């Protein structure tokens, strides 16, 4: 499937020769960078291969145009993330890196990207910048930048290089201390952040920061609505031991955002066990409950990037994630199959990866879930840190269910409507989606809702920040 689609790169580095940050780096972003209506792919290549920009030819096949677009960098890139920084209607780009390699802030000018890192004000000393997210946390119309720096040592009062406020002239200012996000991170001593995500978890109209982190250090920051955040992490609830990937969605269709975090599953060890992924159900007003065991989604091996998506258009969000590592504490994770947790419609999931043809056993890190051919179902592209670097699964589900695609036209400078909440109501109930410029773990889904679906046509009844919408099928 990869060669037929024009995604033909292999990964040349050997796992045995890679440092730990190199082992967990990499990733991709799936966005419509050229605004032609289909989703393109930007893939980082590691130190031995240049990054690639795969332009979608409109039918789910791709052509590499990285050199012409100015994006063929050769570095230990990590977590590429697109957002409209200057509010001009096109998508700009941030690319992190590990082991002190160059990171980039890039301005999109008519489909060609220019390096503006030096004048952007984004200057930091962290050696590992794993994932990123764009969000207008202070509601001034401009997308701000949030970064995860795994392994950075912090002391009380330090700027943690996490929150970068958009000044409006394609420059940023570090605001981690002013927003109080630094308070929570410096209390940990070592910043183990992997994946920043935004969602309105308390339904008060602003975006809250969910920061997945390693070593029991995942954190929840509520937006106070005044440019600051409050650390409300409840260690009795948020218990993931090795948080890596993040998926946010209303899996139970009750109107609020739930949270899935990938984490190591290994019960057969002598020095403590790892009890796996965590599914945190939101009961409203940011009151969460760990429902992992009842839902049946704990065993994900060594999980990384993940996404919520309705892969069969039945109105219920399914879960997919990649995984893999080296042998650890007696268990071999080097050929661990991806996980596909199919929603059963009652709050539980059934693992069906082999049954539906999802058999990849590579060293999965990045993941994008999106409709590559615009045929109404969600496809999957994986990046592995192993021989089969790019794996593309086309979704050929055919069950007659309907779907709705929505394109947002945001007022002001937030042209893509990042932060918008869309609700669709049908005879079978309501579904809610949020628009994010965020991260699954080193990877990004498109800035569009992942298909609102039902068994017959319904009616869209509400959307925050929505000034224009276009149903693409019904």
C-alpha positions as CSV (number, residue, x, y, z in Angstrom):
1,X,0.0,0.0,0.0
2,X,2.9,2.4,0.8
3,X,4.6,2.0,-2.5
4,X,1.4,2.3,-4.5
5,X,0.6,5.6,-2.6
6,X,4.1,7.1,-3.3
7,X,5.2,6.9,0.4
8,X,8.4,4.9,-0.3
9,X,10.9,5.7,2.4
10,X,12.7,3.2,4.6
11,X,14.3,3.9,8.0
12,X,18.0,3.3,7.9
13,X,19.1,3.7,11.5
14,X,19.6,0.6,13.7
15,X,17.8,0.4,17.0
16,X,21.0,-0.9,18.7
17,X,22.9,2.3,17.7
18,X,20.2,4.8,18.8
19,X,20.2,6.8,22.0
20,X,17.0,6.8,24.2
21,X,15.8,10.1,22.8
22,X,16.5,9.0,19.3
23,X,14.5,5.8,20.0
24,X,11.4,7.8,21.0
25,X,11.7,10.6,18.4
26,X,10.3,11.0,14.9
27,X,6.7,11.5,13.8
28,X,4.5,13.1,11.1
29,X,1.8,15.7,10.6
30,X,-1.3,15.3,8.4
31,X,-2.7,18.7,7.3
32,X,-3.9,20.4,4.1
33,X,-0.8,22.6,3.9
34,X,-1.6,23.9,0.4
35,X,-5.4,24.5,1.0
36,X,-6.5,22.4,-2.0
37,X,-9.0,20.4,0.0
38,X,-7.1,17.2,0.6
39,X,-4.7,16.1,3.4
40,X,-0.9,16.1,2.9
41,X,1.8,14.5,5.0
42,X,4.9,15.9,6.5
43,X,7.3,13.2,7.8
44,X,10.5,13.6,9.7
45,X,13.3,11.3,8.7
46,X,16.0,11.2,11.4
47,X,19.6,12.0,11.0
48,X,20.2,9.9,7.9
49,X,17.2,10.9,5.7
50,X,15.8,14.4,4.9
51,X,12.3,15.2,6.0
52,X,9.6,14.7,3.4
53,X,6.5,16.7,2.4
54,X,4.1,14.3,0.7
55,X,1.5,16.3,-1.3
56,X,-1.8,14.5,-1.7
57,X,-2.7,14.1,-5.4
58,X,-6.4,14.2,-4.5
59,X,-6.9,10.4,-4.6
60,X,-4.9,9.2,-1.6
61,X,-1.6,9.0,-3.4
62,X,1.3,11.3,-2.6
63,X,4.2,13.1,-4.2
64,X,7.3,14.3,-2.3
65,X,7.7,18.1,-2.7
66,X,9.8,18.9,0.4
67,X,12.7,20.4,-1.5
68,X,10.5,22.8,-3.5
69,X,8.6,23.8,-0.3
70,X,11.8,24.4,1.7
71,X,11.2,21.6,4.1
72,X,13.8,18.9,3.3
73,X,15.8,19.3,6.6
74,X,18.2,16.7,7.8
75,X,18.1,16.6,11.6
76,X,16.8,14.5,14.5
77,X,13.4,16.0,14.0
78,X,10.5,15.3,16.3
79,X,6.8,16.2,16.5
80,X,6.1,18.4,13.5
81,X,3.0,20.6,14.2
82,X,1.1,23.0,12.0
83,X,-0.9,26.1,13.0
84,X,-1.7,29.5,11.5
85,X,0.6,31.6,13.5
86,X,0.1,34.9,11.8
87,X,-3.6,34.5,11.0
88,X,-3.2,34.9,7.2
89,X,-5.1,31.7,6.4
90,X,-2.3,29.3,5.7
91,X,-0.6,26.8,8.0
92,X,2.9,27.6,9.5
93,X,5.0,24.9,11.1
94,X,7.0,24.1,14.2
95,X,9.4,21.1,14.2
96,X,11.0,19.9,17.4
97,X,14.2,17.8,17.7
98,X,16.1,15.7,20.2
99,X,19.7,15.4,21.3
100,X,20.2,19.2,20.8
101,X,19.6,19.1,17.1
102,X,18.1,22.2,15.4
103,X,14.4,22.9,15.9
104,X,12.5,25.1,13.4
105,X,9.9,27.8,13.4
106,X,8.7,28.2,9.8
107,X,6.5,30.7,8.0
108,X,4.3,29.5,5.1
109,X,4.3,31.9,2.2
110,X,2.1,30.6,-0.6
111,X,3.2,27.0,0.0
112,X,6.9,27.7,0.5
113,X,8.3,27.7,4.0
114,X,10.8,30.2,5.3
115,X,13.0,29.6,8.4
116,X,12.1,32.4,10.9
117,X,13.5,30.6,14.0
118,X,16.1,33.2,14.8
119,X,13.7,36.2,14.8
120,X,10.8,34.2,16.3
121,X,12.0,34.6,19.9
122,X,11.6,30.8,20.4
123,X,15.0,30.2,22.0
124,X,15.5,27.4,24.6
125,X,18.2,25.1,26.0
126,X,16.2,21.9,26.3
127,X,17.9,19.2,24.3
128,X,14.7,17.2,23.6
129,X,11.5,18.9,22.3
130,X,9.2,15.9,21.7
131,X,5.8,17.2,20.8
132,X,4.0,20.5,20.3
133,X,0.5,22.0,20.2
134,X,-1.0,25.4,19.1
135,X,-3.8,26.9,21.0
136,X,-5.2,30.4,21.8
137,X,-5.1,30.0,25.6
138,X,-5.5,33.7,26.3
139,X,-8.3,34.3,23.8
140,X,-6.6,37.1,22.0
141,X,-7.2,35.5,18.6
142,X,-3.6,34.3,18.1
143,X,-2.4,30.8,18.4
144,X,0.2,30.3,21.1
145,X,2.7,27.5,21.1
146,X,3.1,24.7,23.8
147,X,6.1,22.4,23.9
148,X,7.0,19.2,25.7
149,X,10.7,18.9,26.7
150,X,11.4,15.3,28.0
151,X,14.4,15.1,30.3
152,X,14.9,18.8,31.1
153,X,15.9,19.4,34.7
154,X,14.0,22.3,36.4
155,X,14.3,24.2,39.6
156,X,11.6,26.3,41.3
157,X,11.2,29.7,39.6
158,X,12.7,28.4,36.3
159,X,11.2,29.2,32.9
160,X,10.3,25.7,31.7
161,X,10.2,26.7,28.0
162,X,6.7,25.2,27.7
163,X,4.4,28.1,27.0
164,X,5.2,30.6,24.2
165,X,2.7,33.5,23.9
166,X,2.1,34.7,20.3
167,X,2.9,38.4,20.1
168,X,1.2,38.9,16.8
169,X,4.2,39.7,14.6
170,X,5.5,36.1,14.2
171,X,7.4,36.4,17.4
172,X,6.8,34.6,20.7
173,X,7.5,35.3,24.4
174,X,8.1,32.6,27.0
175,X,5.2,32.7,29.4
176,X,5.5,29.5,31.5
177,X,6.1,31.3,34.8
178,X,3.4,33.9,34.1
179,X,0.8,31.3,33.2
180,X,1.8,29.2,36.3
181,X,2.4,26.1,34.2
182,X,6.0,26.3,35.3
183,X,4.9,25.8,38.9
184,X,3.7,22.3,38.3
185,X,6.6,21.3,36.1
186,X,9.3,22.6,38.4
187,X,7.7,20.8,41.3
188,X,8.6,17.5,39.5
189,X,12.3,18.3,39.4
190,X,12.8,16.7,36.0
191,X,10.4,17.6,33.2
192,X,9.2,14.3,31.7
193,X,6.6,15.8,29.4
194,X,5.8,13.9,26.2
195,X,2.5,15.2,24.7
196,X,0.6,18.5,25.2
197,X,-3.0,18.6,24.2
198,X,-5.9,21.0,24.6
199,X,-9.6,20.4,25.3
200,X,-12.4,22.2,27.1
201,X,-12.7,19.5,29.9
202,X,-14.8,21.7,32.2
203,X,-17.1,23.1,29.5
204,X,-16.5,26.7,30.5
205,X,-15.6,27.8,26.9
206,X,-11.8,27.9,27.1
207,X,-9.1,25.3,26.5
208,X,-7.5,23.4,29.3
209,X,-4.0,21.8,29.0
210,X,-3.6,18.1,29.3
211,X,0.1,17.2,29.5
212,X,0.9,13.5,29.2
213,X,4.2,12.7,30.8
214,X,6.5,9.8,31.7
215,X,7.3,8.5,35.2
216,X,3.8,9.1,36.8
217,X,4.1,12.8,35.9
218,X,1.0,13.4,33.7
219,X,-0.6,16.7,34.6
220,X,-3.9,18.5,34.2
221,X,-4.1,22.3,34.0
222,X,-7.4,24.1,34.1
223,X,-7.5,27.4,32.2
224,X,-8.6,30.1,34.7
225,X,-9.8,32.4,31.9
226,X,-7.3,35.2,32.9
227,X,-4.2,34.0,31.1
228,X,-3.2,31.6,33.9
229,X,-3.7,27.9,34.6
230,X,-4.3,25.9,37.8
231,X,-2.7,22.5,38.3
232,X,-5.6,20.3,39.3
233,X,-3.9,16.9,38.8
234,X,-5.6,14.3,41.1
235,X,-3.0,11.6,41.6
236,X,-5.7,9.2,42.8
237,X,-7.2,9.4,39.4
238,X,-4.5,10.2,36.9
239,X,-2.3,7.1,37.6
240,X,-0.7,6.3,34.2
241,X,2.8,5.1,35.0
242,X,4.5,5.9,31.7
243,X,2.3,8.3,29.9
244,X,3.2,8.8,26.2
245,X,0.4,9.3,23.8
246,X,-2.8,11.2,24.1
247,X,-6.3,10.9,22.5
248,X,-9.2,13.2,23.5
249,X,-12.8,12.6,22.5
250,X,-16.3,12.0,23.7
251,X,-16.3,8.2,23.5
252,X,-19.5,7.8,25.6
253,X,-21.4,10.5,23.7
254,X,-22.4,12.4,26.9
255,X,-21.2,15.8,25.7
256,X,-17.9,16.1,27.4
257,X,-14.3,15.3,26.5
258,X,-12.8,12.0,27.8
259,X,-9.1,11.2,27.8
260,X,-7.1,8.2,26.7
261,X,-3.4,7.9,27.6
262,X,-1.0,5.2,26.3
263,X,1.3,3.6,28.9
264,X,3.4,0.4,29.3
265,X,1.6,-2.9,29.9
266,X,3.8,-5.5,31.6
267,X,2.5,-7.5,34.5
268,X,5.2,-10.2,34.4
269,X,8.1,-8.4,36.2
270,X,9.8,-8.9,39.5
271,X,10.4,-5.2,40.3
272,X,6.9,-3.7,40.1
273,X,4.3,-4.0,37.4
274,X,3.1,-1.7,34.6
275,X,-0.7,-1.9,34.4
276,X,-1.0,-0.3,31.0
277,X,-3.1,2.3,29.1
278,X,-5.6,4.5,31.0
279,X,-9.0,5.7,29.9
280,X,-10.2,8.6,32.0
281,X,-14.0,9.2,31.7
282,X,-15.1,12.8,32.2
283,X,-18.3,13.1,34.2
284,X,-18.5,16.8,33.6
285,X,-16.8,19.9,35.1
286,X,-13.4,18.1,34.8
287,X,-14.3,15.3,37.2
288,X,-12.7,12.2,35.9
289,X,-12.8,8.5,36.7
290,X,-10.4,5.8,35.6
291,X,-12.6,3.3,33.7
292,X,-9.8,1.4,31.9
293,X,-10.4,-2.0,33.2
294,X,-14.2,-1.9,32.6
295,X,-13.6,-0.5,29.1
296,X,-11.0,-3.3,28.3
297,X,-8.2,-1.1,26.9
298,X,-5.3,-1.6,29.3
299,X,-3.2,-4.0,27.3
300,X,-1.4,-1.9,24.6
301,X,2.1,-3.3,25.0
302,X,4.5,-0.3,24.9
303,X,2.1,2.3,23.5
304,X,2.9,5.6,21.9
305,X,0.8,7.8,19.5
306,X,-2.9,7.2,19.6
307,X,-6.2,8.6,18.2
308,X,-9.9,8.4,18.8
309,X,-11.8,8.0,15.5
310,X,-15.0,6.5,14.3
311,X,-13.5,4.0,11.8
312,X,-16.8,2.3,10.9
313,X,-19.1,5.4,11.0
314,X,-21.4,3.9,13.6
315,X,-21.5,7.0,15.8
316,X,-19.1,5.6,18.4
317,X,-15.4,6.6,18.7
318,X,-12.9,3.7,18.4
319,X,-9.3,3.8,19.6
320,X,-6.1,2.9,17.7
321,X,-2.5,3.2,18.8
322,X,1.0,2.2,17.8
323,X,3.6,0.6,20.1
324,X,7.0,-0.9,20.3
325,X,10.3,-0.7,22.2
326,X,13.3,-2.9,23.0
327,X,13.4,-5.8,25.4
328,X,12.6,-4.4,28.9
329,X,12.5,-6.3,32.2
330,X,12.2,-9.6,30.6
331,X,9.6,-8.7,28.1
332,X,10.3,-8.3,24.3
333,X,8.5,-5.3,22.8
334,X,10.5,-5.3,19.5
335,X,7.7,-6.9,17.4
336,X,4.5,-5.9,19.2
337,X,1.4,-5.6,17.0
338,X,-0.6,-2.3,16.9
339,X,-3.8,-2.2,18.8
340,X,-7.3,-1.4,17.5
341,X,-10.0,-1.1,20.2
342,X,-13.4,-1.2,18.5
343,X,-16.2,0.5,20.4
344,X,-19.1,-1.7,21.3
345,X,-21.5,1.1,21.9
346,X,-21.9,0.4,25.6
347,X,-18.7,2.0,26.9
348,X,-16.5,-1.1,26.3
349,X,-14.1,-1.9,23.6
350,X,-12.9,-5.1,21.8
351,X,-9.4,-5.5,20.5
352,X,-9.7,-6.5,16.8
353,X,-6.4,-5.4,15.1
354,X,-5.7,-8.7,13.3
355,X,-9.4,-9.2,12.4
356,X,-9.6,-5.9,10.5
357,X,-6.1,-6.2,8.9
358,X,-4.1,-3.9,11.1
359,X,-1.0,-6.2,11.5
360,X,2.0,-3.8,11.7
361,X,4.6,-4.9,14.2
362,X,7.2,-2.1,13.6
363,X,8.6,0.3,16.2
364,X,5.6,2.5,16.1
365,X,6.0,6.1,17.3
366,X,3.9,8.5,15.1
367,X,0.3,8.2,13.9
368,X,-2.2,10.2,11.9
369,X,-5.8,9.3,11.5
370,X,-7.6,11.1,8.6
371,X,-9.5,10.6,5.4
372,X,-6.8,10.4,2.7
373,X,-9.1,10.0,-0.3
374,X,-12.1,12.0,0.9
375,X,-14.3,8.9,0.6
376,X,-15.9,9.3,4.0
377,X,-13.9,6.9,6.2
378,X,-10.8,7.4,8.4
379,X,-7.5,6.0,7.1
380,X,-4.3,5.4,9.1
381,X,-0.6,6.4,8.5
382,X,2.0,5.2,10.9
383,X,5.7,6.1,11.3
384,X,8.0,3.4,12.7
385,X,11.5,3.8,13.9
386,X,12.3,0.5,12.1
387,X,12.7,-0.8,8.6
388,X,9.1,-0.1,7.4
389,X,9.2,3.5,8.3
390,X,5.9,4.5,6.8
391,X,2.9,2.2,6.9
392,X,-0.4,3.4,5.3
393,X,-3.6,1.5,6.0
394,X,-6.5,2.5,3.7
395,X,-10.0,2.0,5.3
396,X,-12.3,0.1,2.9
397,X,-15.2,-0.2,5.3
398,X,-18.5,-0.2,3.4
399,X,-21.6,-0.4,5.6
400,X,-23.9,2.3,4.3
401,X,-23.5,4.6,7.3
402,X,-23.5,8.4,6.7
403,X,-20.9,11.0,7.7
404,X,-20.6,14.8,7.8
405,X,-17.4,16.7,7.1
406,X,-17.2,20.3,8.4
407,X,-14.9,23.0,7.2
408,X,-14.5,25.9,9.6
409,X,-14.1,29.5,8.6
410,X,-13.0,31.2,11.8
411,X,-13.6,34.9,12.4
412,X,-10.5,37.0,13.0
413,X,-7.0,35.5,13.0
414,X,-8.0,32.1,14.2
415,X,-8.9,31.1,10.6
416,X,-9.1,27.3,11.2
417,X,-11.3,27.6,14.3
418,X,-8.9,25.9,16.6
419,X,-10.8,25.4,19.9
420,X,-14.2,25.2,18.1
421,X,-16.7,22.7,19.5
422,X,-19.2,21.1,17.0
423,X,-22.4,19.3,18.0
424,X,-24.5,17.2,15.7
425,X,-27.9,15.9,16.9
426,X,-29.7,13.0,15.2
427,X,-32.6,10.7,16.3
428,X,-30.0,8.4,17.9
429,X,-28.4,11.2,20.0
430,X,-25.7,13.8,19.9
431,X,-22.1,13.8,19.0
432,X,-19.5,16.4,19.9
433,X,-16.1,17.1,18.3
434,X,-13.4,19.7,19.0
435,X,-11.0,21.2,16.5
436,X,-7.3,20.9,17.7
437,X,-3.9,21.8,16.4
438,X,-2.4,19.3,18.7
439,X,-0.6,16.1,19.1
440,X,-1.1,12.3,19.3
441,X,2.5,11.9,20.4
442,X,5.2,13.3,17.9
443,X,2.3,13.5,15.4
444,X,-0.7,15.5,14.3
445,X,-4.1,14.9,12.9
446,X,-5.7,17.4,10.5
447,X,-7.3,20.6,11.9
448,X,-10.8,19.3,11.2
449,X,-13.3,17.1,13.1
450,X,-12.8,13.3,12.6
451,X,-16.1,12.7,11.0
452,X,-19.5,13.1,12.6
453,X,-21.4,10.0,11.7
454,X,-24.8,8.3,12.0
455,X,-26.9,5.6,10.4
456,X,-29.0,8.3,8.6
457,X,-28.9,12.0,8.0
458,X,-29.2,14.4,10.9
459,X,-29.0,18.1,11.8
460,X,-26.1,20.1,13.0
461,X,-27.3,22.3,15.8
462,X,-24.3,24.1,17.3
463,X,-20.7,25.1,17.1
464,X,-18.5,27.4,19.2
465,X,-16.5,29.9,17.2
466,X,-18.1,28.6,14.0
467,X,-18.8,31.3,11.4
468,X,-19.1,29.0,8.3
469,X,-19.5,25.3,7.7
470,X,-19.8,23.1,4.7
471,X,-21.2,19.6,4.8
472,X,-19.2,17.5,2.4
473,X,-21.5,14.4,2.4
474,X,-24.7,13.2,4.0
